[in-house]
Amino acid sequence: MGKATGIIEVYGLVAAFVACDAGCKAANVTVEPFDKNKPGNPDELKVPLIVAVKFRGGVSEVTAAVEAAREAAEKVSGVVTTHIIPNTENDTEEMLKLSGLDKN
């Protein structure tokens, strides 16, 4: 098992960068590549792209990063959801490296 993982999904790439910056400033964490998810109802959303920011580190550090990221993203365009995995399994570790942002 690996480090803890904190994931925050936000509306839009700008909010993702703002959230990432806030999380990294708030805690000693590293960041995996951003990932994207195009929702099924994009016309109903103010920003039709959901971006996942993935923080890695100890549980307390990841928790602090996700909370800071949440506060920052709420000021931009909003948060979809957050989740913390205390001890990430090896197979999940591999999946965290994947990113939909480098694909069309």
N, C-alpha and C positions, 0 to 999 in steps of 0.2 A: 504494500500500500504506500501511497505517496503523501504529498503535502495536502493541506486543505485547499479547497477550491471555492471561491465565491463568484457567483454569476449574477449579473444584473442585466436585464433586458430593458432597453430604452427606445424611445421613438426618435429615430434619425441618427445620422452620423455625427452631427454637431454635438448632440447630447452625449453620444458615446465618448467623444474626445474630452468633453468637459467632465464627464463622470470618471473617466480613466485618470485624468490629471488630478482630480480631487482625491481619488482613492490612493493614488501613488504618493501624494503629498501627505496624506493622513497616516499612512502605515508603511512598514517595510515589506512590500510585496513585489512580485513580478507579474507581468501580464502576458497572457497567451494571445494569439492573433484574434482580432475581433471576428465575429461571425454575423451573418445576416439572415433574416427570415422575412420573406414577403408575405404579409398576412392575406387571408382570403377575402377580406373586406377593405382593400386599400382606399376605396373612394369614400369610406365612412370615417377615415382617420385624418387628423390634421397633418400628420407626417406618415406617408405610406410605406415606411420601412422600419423594421424592428432590428436593432443591433444588440448583440450580446457582448458584454465586456467580461472577461474572465480573469480574476485575480488569483494568484497562488502564493502560499506561505503558510505560516502557523495559523491556527484557528482564530486566536484573538486578533492577529494582524489582518487577516482576511475579513473578519467581522467588522473591524474598524474601517477598512477600505470600502466595503460594500455600503456601510452606513453613510460615509462621506460622499460616495458616488451617488447614492440615492438623493441626498439633500441637494447636491449640485444639479443633477439631471431634472429634478422636479422644477427647478427654476428656468429650465430651457424648454423642454417639450414634454416631459413626463416619463414615468417609469411603468413598465408593463409588469414586471415581477422580479424578485430576487430569490436566491437560494444559496445555502452554504453546505458543502459536502465536507465533513470533518477529515476523513481519511479516504482519499480518492483511490479507487481500485486501478490496477495496472491497465486494464483494457480501456477504462474511462480516460486514463492519462493520454493514451494514444488518440482518442477522439477529440480531446481538448486542443490538439494541434491543428485540427482541420479548420478551414475557413471558407465560407461561401463568398466572401468579398473578392476573392481572386478568380471567380467564375462569373460568367454572364448569366 
